[in-house]
Amino acid sequence: MTSTAPTTTTSPGLRHPGIPGATNVDHIAYTVPDLDQAVAFFTEVIGAELIYREGPVQDPQGDMMRRQLGVHPMAVAHIAMLRLGPVTNLELFEYEAPDQSRVLPANSDWGGHHLAIHVTDLDAAVRYLRGQPGVELLGTAQTIPDGPISGNRWIYFRTPWGLQMELVQASPGLPYESTTRARRYGPAPAWDTDHPSSPDSSDPRPARNPSA
């Protein structure tokens, strides 16, 4: 005999449990083999905007790198912060460390990861990436046939240094929306790297899913 736990939703106005005072995800971060290469790819191919670079971050006479960052005490980091679309800050690290592993995890490995970007025309985005040097498209564009996000289209690809990424084209009115008030973020207006999209102080509300 099997049992299914009842589905529960949080009533409007009630705060989800979690970190006190949390407001948003500040950034995601990846360690890359070559910071210059990664910054160039994200700005010139993906469309991110470089905000700043810093480094070297190190503590050759002390233990700060191990204590604060969990890496080898002699590790040295160079860092770049980029703006990727309307809501995402992307931090890139290039490390030098005596015990450094230089093998990127597969999606199935512990620590496996990928970064997904929503597009309005998946086929056009695939054609664009196919013409970018060093980009590897994995298979062909797929449509999810059933389940909570049936109708979504997607494809995985790898950057020239092997970071796994994904393109997603969302279908309006996804099936999961009939079962919960919670919504995935987006689709959002297209980002504009020439004009940083800082939140308007007169309207602090984030963009919402148009189908919500």
SVG drawing of the C-alpha trace seen along z (x, -y; Angstrom):
<svg xmlns="http://www.w3.org/2000/svg" viewBox="-6 -56 60 58">
<polyline fill="none" stroke="black" stroke-width="0.4" points="0.0,0.0 1.3,-3.4 0.3,-6.8 0.7,-10.3 1.4,-13.3 -1.3,-16.0 -0.3,-19.0 -0.1,-22.2 0.3,-25.8 1.2,-28.8 -1.7,-31.3 -1.1,-34.8 0.6,-37.0 2.2,-34.2 6.0,-34.1 7.8,-31.0 10.3,-29.6 13.9,-30.4 16.7,-32.8 15.6,-35.9 15.7,-39.0 16.5,-37.3 15.3,-39.3 16.7,-37.8 19.5,-35.6 22.4,-38.0 24.5,-36.0 25.5,-32.6 29.2,-31.8 31.3,-29.5 35.0,-28.7 36.5,-28.8 39.9,-27.9 40.6,-31.3 38.8,-34.4 39.5,-36.5 38.1,-33.8 35.0,-33.4 34.3,-37.1 34.7,-37.5 32.3,-34.6 29.6,-35.9 29.8,-39.5 30.3,-38.9 28.3,-35.7 25.7,-35.5 25.1,-39.2 26.1,-39.8 27.6,-43.1 30.9,-43.2 30.4,-45.2 33.9,-44.9 37.0,-42.7 39.1,-42.2 42.1,-40.3 44.3,-38.8 42.5,-37.5 45.0,-35.7 46.6,-35.4 50.1,-33.9 51.1,-34.5 47.9,-33.3 45.0,-30.9 42.2,-33.2 41.6,-31.3 41.0,-28.0 39.1,-29.5 36.8,-31.8 36.6,-30.1 37.3,-26.5 40.2,-26.2 43.9,-25.6 45.6,-28.3 47.9,-29.1 45.1,-29.5 44.9,-32.7 41.7,-33.9 40.9,-36.5 37.2,-37.5 34.8,-39.1 31.2,-40.1 28.8,-40.3 25.1,-41.3 23.2,-38.6 19.7,-39.7 17.3,-41.5 17.7,-39.6 21.0,-37.6 24.4,-38.6 27.1,-36.1 30.4,-35.9 33.3,-34.1 36.4,-32.9 39.8,-31.9 41.8,-30.0 45.4,-28.9 45.7,-26.3 48.2,-23.5 45.4,-20.9 43.2,-22.1 41.1,-19.6 40.8,-20.5 38.0,-18.1 34.5,-19.6 31.7,-17.5 29.1,-15.9 25.5,-16.7 25.1,-13.3 28.1,-14.0 27.8,-15.4 28.2,-19.1 27.0,-18.8 25.4,-22.0 24.2,-24.0 23.0,-27.6 19.8,-28.0 18.7,-31.1 15.1,-31.7 14.7,-32.7 11.7,-33.7 12.7,-31.8 14.6,-28.6 15.3,-27.8 16.8,-31.2 19.0,-30.9 20.2,-27.5 21.2,-28.8 23.1,-31.7 25.0,-29.4 25.8,-27.0 27.8,-29.7 29.8,-30.6 33.4,-29.2 33.9,-26.5 30.2,-26.1 29.0,-22.5 25.3,-21.9 24.2,-18.7 21.7,-16.8 18.7,-18.7 16.0,-20.9 13.4,-19.0 9.8,-19.6 8.7,-18.3 5.7,-16.0 4.0,-15.8 4.4,-16.6 4.3,-20.0 6.1,-21.9 4.9,-20.1 5.2,-22.3 8.5,-23.8 11.3,-23.5 15.0,-23.1 18.5,-22.2 21.8,-21.9 25.1,-23.3 28.7,-23.6 30.8,-26.7 34.3,-26.6 35.8,-25.6 33.1,-23.0 30.6,-24.8 27.2,-23.2 24.3,-25.6 20.8,-25.3 18.3,-27.3 14.7,-27.2 11.6,-28.5 8.7,-28.5 5.2,-27.5 2.4,-29.8 0.0,-28.4 2.1,-25.5 0.2,-22.6 1.8,-23.1 0.2,-26.5 -3.2,-24.9 -1.9,-23.1 -0.2,-25.9 -0.1,-29.7 3.7,-29.5 5.3,-30.5 8.7,-30.2 10.1,-33.6 9.8,-34.8 9.7,-35.1 11.0,-38.6 11.6,-41.4 14.7,-41.0 17.8,-42.3 19.7,-45.3 23.4,-45.4 23.7,-49.0 21.3,-50.2 21.7,-48.4 18.3,-47.4 18.5,-48.6 15.2,-48.3 13.1,-51.5 12.9,-52.9 9.3,-54.0 8.2,-50.4 10.1,-47.8 8.0,-44.9 9.9,-42.3 8.6,-41.2 6.2,-38.4 5.3,-35.5 2.7,-36.9 0.7,-33.7 0.5,-34.0"/>
</svg>
